Amino acid sequence: MTTKLRPGVVDTCTFVPTPETLRQWIEAIAKSRAYLRVFWRGFAHWASLSRADYFRLLDERPFEEAVAVLTERIVSKGGTVDAFVATMDEAGVAASVIHNGDYETHLGVKPVPFEFHAEMARRFPGRFVLLAGIDPLKKDATQTFKRCIDELGYQGLMVVGFRHGLRPTDEPFLPLYRICQERGLPAWIHSTGNWDPRCPLDSSNPREIDRIAIEFPEFKILAGHAGWPWMQEMVSVAWRHPNVYLEVSAFRPRSMAEPGYGFEPLLHFGRGPLRDKLMFGSTWNMLNMPIREIFDEVRCLPGVTPEIADKWTRRTAAHVFQLGA
């Protein structure tokens, strides 16, 4: 039985900062070194370091040693699930979309068990939507995904292709997409530039989403991070495929309205023909901002009426994830 969605926004890309999830987060991020510099504000905040001390650590110590120091400082800040649910309440968040990420084969990082997130959802019915980050390179990938759905209550799939050394259209992912299409479940697929110099930038180009949508026309696809910097292409893909939605996260909403940032097509068409195709996630841990402020900035974007804001922050996500709003 579906739990009725309580009042508030649906945060489509967020993070529960327990010691377990923080450790995996920093260890996986550190495998793509540039992320520690591009998103330094969030990491420095978590590590309680000034900008100068943070970059001194990265620049003056051997890299592995610097990562070890950051990891232990960040993990020590981990909290409880109860505390995060209280934060959700304070921020006006009805439900949070969270995921695990298993990148063990390619990155060598031990994943947080799927049961860990399933227990969160069990303890707080209706507050968490679980997306399974499956390692497609493991022999039991499809069986693991089916177990996540049937036994653990996961409601979709999470795909970050470059962290497996793959494109999202590569063969190992296809059986997982078939399961989603057969079960009527969505998948969040990373669709923005990456800062891993070992992986081609265009491995997350919207054309990858286009190819998937053609092969799986009944499969609900969330283009994660909404396709920046390829906004024209992303808008075109979402406009021509009824099953493609744009999930906007990892970018500060207020900055999206700045000329030259590249979001002009998304904001223009998102207020018009794609108004039912956009949803927003906070990625607060990367932006180093309170969740409430992030969604307040969404509502203040140019030309965004209360009706459009409600679609972007609640109704579209509730529809895609079948939350019974």
C-alpha positions in Angstrom: 0.0 0.0 0.0 1.4 3.4 -1.0 1.9 5.9 1.8 0.3 9.2 1.1 2.9 11.9 0.4 2.9 14.4 3.2 3.0 18.2 2.4 6.4 19.6 1.2 8.9 19.2 -1.6 10.4 16.1 -3.1 14.2 16.3 -3.0 15.2 14.2 -6.0 19.0 14.0 -5.3 20.1 14.2 -1.7 22.4 12.6 0.8 22.0 11.2 4.3 25.3 11.9 6.1 25.9 8.9 8.3 29.5 7.8 9.0 29.0 4.9 6.6 27.7 6.9 3.7 30.3 9.7 4.3 33.2 7.3 4.1 32.0 5.7 0.8 31.3 9.2 -0.6 34.7 10.6 0.0 36.5 7.4 -1.0 34.7 7.2 -4.3 35.0 10.9 -5.1 38.8 10.8 -4.3 39.2 8.3 -7.2 38.4 11.2 -9.5 40.9 13.7 -8.1 39.6 16.8 -9.7 36.3 16.6 -7.8 38.1 17.4 -4.6 39.1 20.7 -6.2 36.0 21.6 -8.2 33.7 21.0 -5.2 36.2 22.1 -2.6 33.6 24.2 -0.6 31.6 21.2 0.4 34.6 19.0 1.3 36.4 21.8 3.2 33.2 22.5 5.2 32.8 18.8 6.1 36.4 18.6 7.1 36.2 21.9 9.1 39.1 23.4 7.1 39.6 26.9 5.8 40.1 27.2 2.0 43.8 27.8 2.6 44.2 24.8 4.9 42.2 22.6 2.6 44.3 23.3 -0.4 47.5 23.2 1.6 46.6 19.6 2.6 46.0 18.6 -1.0 49.1 20.4 -2.4 51.7 19.6 0.3 50.9 16.0 1.3 51.0 12.8 -0.8 47.6 12.4 -2.3 46.7 9.2 -0.5 47.7 10.6 2.8 45.7 13.8 2.2 42.6 11.7 1.3 43.1 9.6 4.5 43.1 12.8 6.6 40.0 14.2 4.8 38.2 10.9 5.1 38.6 10.7 8.9 37.8 14.3 9.5 34.6 14.0 7.4 33.5 10.7 8.7 33.8 12.1 12.3 31.0 14.5 11.4 28.6 11.8 10.5 25.2 11.9 12.1 22.1 9.7 12.5 19.2 9.1 10.2 16.9 10.5 12.8 18.8 13.8 12.8 18.5 13.9 9.0 14.8 13.3 9.1 14.5 16.2 11.5 16.5 18.3 9.0 14.0 17.3 6.3 11.1 18.4 8.5 12.8 21.8 9.2 13.4 22.2 5.4 9.9 21.3 4.4 10.9 18.1 2.6 8.2 15.5 2.3 10.4 12.8 0.7 14.1 12.4 -0.2 15.4 10.4 -3.1 18.6 8.6 -2.0 20.8 6.0 -3.4 23.7 3.8 -2.7 26.5 3.4 -5.2 28.4 0.2 -5.9 31.5 1.0 -8.0 33.6 -1.8 -6.5 34.8 -3.4 -9.7 36.1 -0.3 -11.3 37.1 1.9 -8.4 37.8 -0.7 -5.7 35.6 1.1 -3.2 33.6 -1.1 -0.9 29.9 -0.2 -1.1 27.5 0.5 1.7 25.2 -2.5 1.8 21.8 -2.2 0.2 20.2 -3.2 3.4 21.6 -0.1 5.1 19.3 2.2 3.1 16.4 -0.2 3.1 16.4 0.0 6.9 16.2 3.8 6.7 13.1 3.5 4.5 11.6 0.9 6.8 12.0 3.1 9.9 10.6 6.2 8.2 7.7 5.1 5.9 7.1 7.4 3.0 10.1 9.6 3.7 12.7 8.0 1.5 12.7 6.8 -2.2 15.5 4.3 -2.8 17.5 4.0 -6.0 19.8 1.1 -6.4 23.3 1.9 -7.6 24.1 -1.5 -9.1 27.6 -2.5 -10.3 26.8 -3.8 -13.8 30.3 -5.4 -14.0 29.4 -8.0 -11.3 28.1 -11.3 -12.5 25.1 -11.1 -10.2 24.0 -7.6 -11.2 20.5 -8.4 -12.4 19.8 -10.7 -9.5 21.0 -8.1 -7.1 18.8 -5.5 -8.6 15.7 -7.8 -8.5 16.4 -8.5 -4.9 16.7 -4.8 -4.1 13.2 -4.3 -5.7 11.4 -7.4 -4.4 12.9 -7.8 -1.0 14.3 -4.4 0.1 11.8 -2.0 -1.4 14.0 -0.1 -3.9 12.0 2.0 -6.3 14.4 2.5 -9.2 17.9 2.5 -10.5 20.9 4.8 -10.2 23.4 4.9 -13.1 26.7 6.8 -13.0 28.4 5.3 -16.0 31.8 6.9 -15.8 32.4 5.5 -12.3 32.3 2.1 -13.9 34.5 3.1 -16.8 31.4 2.8 -19.1 28.9 4.8 -21.1 25.3 4.5 -19.9 24.5 2.9 -23.3 27.1 0.1 -22.9 25.8 -3.5 -22.8 26.3 -4.2 -19.1 23.6 -1.7 -18.2 20.9 -2.9 -20.7 19.6 -5.8 -18.7 19.0 -3.4 -15.8 17.1 -1.0 -18.0 14.9 -4.0 -19.2 14.0 -4.8 -15.6 13.0 -1.1 -15.0 10.9 -1.1 -18.2 9.2 -4.4 -17.2 8.5 -3.2 -13.6 7.5 0.4 -14.5 10.4 1.8 -12.5 12.5 4.9 -13.3 16.2 5.3 -13.5 18.4 8.3 -12.6 21.2 8.4 -15.2 24.1 10.7 -14.8 23.9 13.3 -17.7 26.3 16.0 -17.1 30.1 16.6 -17.5 32.4 14.7 -15.3 35.7 15.7 -13.8 37.5 12.4 -14.2 40.2 12.9 -16.8 40.4 9.2 -17.4 36.8 9.1 -18.8 35.6 10.9 -22.0 33.6 14.0 -21.3 30.9 13.0 -23.8 30.2 9.7 -22.0 27.3 11.5 -20.3 26.2 13.5 -23.3 22.3 13.7 -23.8 22.7 11.7 -27.0 23.3 8.7 -24.7 19.9 9.3 -23.1 18.4 9.7 -26.6 19.7 6.2 -27.6 18.4 4.6 -24.4 15.0 6.2 -24.8 14.7 4.9 -28.4 15.5 1.3 -27.3 13.3 1.4 -24.2 10.4 3.7 -25.0 8.4 2.8 -21.9 11.2 3.3 -19.5 11.1 6.4 -17.3 14.5 8.1 -17.5 15.7 10.9 -15.3 18.5 12.8 -16.9 20.5 13.4 -13.8 21.9 16.9 -13.4 19.9 17.9 -16.4 22.5 17.7 -19.2 24.8 20.7 -18.5 26.8 21.8 -20.5 24.8 20.4 -23.4 21.5 22.2 -22.6 20.2 22.6 -26.2 20.7 18.9 -26.8 19.2 17.9 -23.5 16.1 20.0 -24.0 15.6 18.5 -27.4 15.9 14.9 -26.1 13.4 15.6 -23.3 11.0 17.3 -25.6 10.9 14.5 -28.2 10.7 11.6 -25.7 7.7 11.3 -23.4 9.6 9.1 -21.1 12.6 11.4 -20.5 12.6 13.9 -17.5 15.2 16.4 -16.4 16.5 16.1 -12.8 18.2 19.4 -11.9 20.8 19.1 -9.1 24.5 19.9 -8.3 24.0 23.5 -9.5 23.0 26.4 -7.3 19.6 27.5 -8.6 20.3 31.2 -8.2 23.4 30.8 -10.4 21.4 29.1 -13.1 19.8 32.4 -14.0 23.1 34.1 -14.6 23.9 34.9 -18.2 26.5 32.7 -19.7 26.0 29.8 -17.3 24.3 27.8 -20.0 20.9 27.1 -18.4 19.0 29.6 -20.5 17.4 26.9 -22.7 16.3 24.8 -19.7 14.7 27.7 -17.9 13.0 28.9 -21.1 11.5 25.6 -22.1 11.1 24.5 -18.5 8.6 27.3 -18.0 6.8 26.3 -21.2 6.5 22.9 -23.0 8.7 21.1 -20.5 7.1 22.4 -17.4 6.0 18.9 -16.5 9.4 17.4 -17.2 11.6 19.2 -14.5 12.3 18.2 -10.9 14.9 19.5 -8.5 17.3 17.9 -6.1 19.3 19.6 -3.4 22.7 17.9 -3.5 23.2 20.0 -0.4 26.3 18.2 0.6 28.1 19.3 -2.6 26.7 22.9 -2.6 27.3 23.4 1.1 23.9 25.1 1.5 20.8 24.4 3.7 18.2 22.4 1.8 15.5 25.0 2.5 17.5 27.8 0.9 18.2 25.7 -2.2 14.4 25.2 -2.8 13.7 28.8 -2.0 16.1 29.8 -4.8 14.2 27.5 -7.2 11.0 29.4 -6.4 12.7 32.7 -7.0 14.0 31.9 -10.5 12.9 34.4 -13.2 9.4 33.7 -14.5 8.7 30.8 -12.1 5.1 31.0 -11.0 3.8 29.2 -7.9 2.2 26.6 -10.2 5.5 25.9 -12.0 7.4 25.9 -8.8 5.0 23.3 -7.4 5.5 21.1 -10.5 9.3 21.4 -10.3 9.7 20.8 -6.6 6.9 18.3 -5.9 4.3 17.2 -8.5 6.5 15.9 -11.3 8.7 13.8 -9.0 5.6 12.5 -7.1 4.3 11.3 -10.5 7.5 9.7 -11.7 8.2 7.9 -8.4 4.5 7.0 -7.9 4.4 8.6 -4.4 0.6 8.9 -4.1 0.5 12.7 -3.8 
